[in-house]
Each structure stands twice: as C-alpha cells, then as structure tokens.
C-alpha cells in the first residue's frame, strides 16, 4: 500500500517531476509555435530564450528532444550553436493530422 505523498511525482519539492515535465512541454510548444510562425529564423538558444521569454537553460533542455527527433536542425557556426526549423511542413502536417481534415477549413 502506498502512503500519501510517497512515490507520487507531483508531490516532489519545487514543482517536482510532473511540474518539470509540464514546463518542458510548454517550452517545446512555444518553440514549435514560434518556428511555425517564423519558419526562416535561425537563432541561438539564448536568442530564442529572449524572444520567447524563457530562461536559456529551459530553451536548451527543450531543444534537445526536438533536435533528436528531427524537427529542429542544429548547426554550428564557428563556436556558436544555431537552431532552425528543419521542415516547416512537418509541423503543419502534424497539426493537420491531430485536428482532422475539417477543423478550421
């Protein structure tokens, strides 16, 4: 039998695992929405943090899985890491499949 407050991620201190997971998801959504609206933007994590009003560390953590799955492309220019949307149509097609063919059409 599990006691209240034990083994439940949402009861960890400082927002816990659940809070971190939700925050990371919100930051990833913000990044994707930004790049969908600005598909030709190339910027650093710090630049995206300023644009999206998030801490640079939050942006870097959120960019990592987006780079791994291929939505965001990471490029190195001299010693600077730059990020850009790999394929804007990929995001648009994802949202279209999620909402169905008749939503907002």
LINSULGI-V518936 format. One record per pair of residues at least 24 apart in sequence whose ideal C-beta (glycine too) atoms are under 7 Angstrom apart, sorted by the first residue. I is the first residue (numbers start at 1). J is the second residue. Records with the same first field share a line. If there is no record, write none. Layout:
I->J / J
This chain:
24->61 / 62
27->54 / 58 / 59 / 62
28->62 / 66
30->54
31->62 / 63 / 66
32->91
35->85
36->88 / 91
39->85 / 88
41->84
42->82 / 84
43->82 / 83
44->80 / 81 / 82
45->81 / 83
48->83
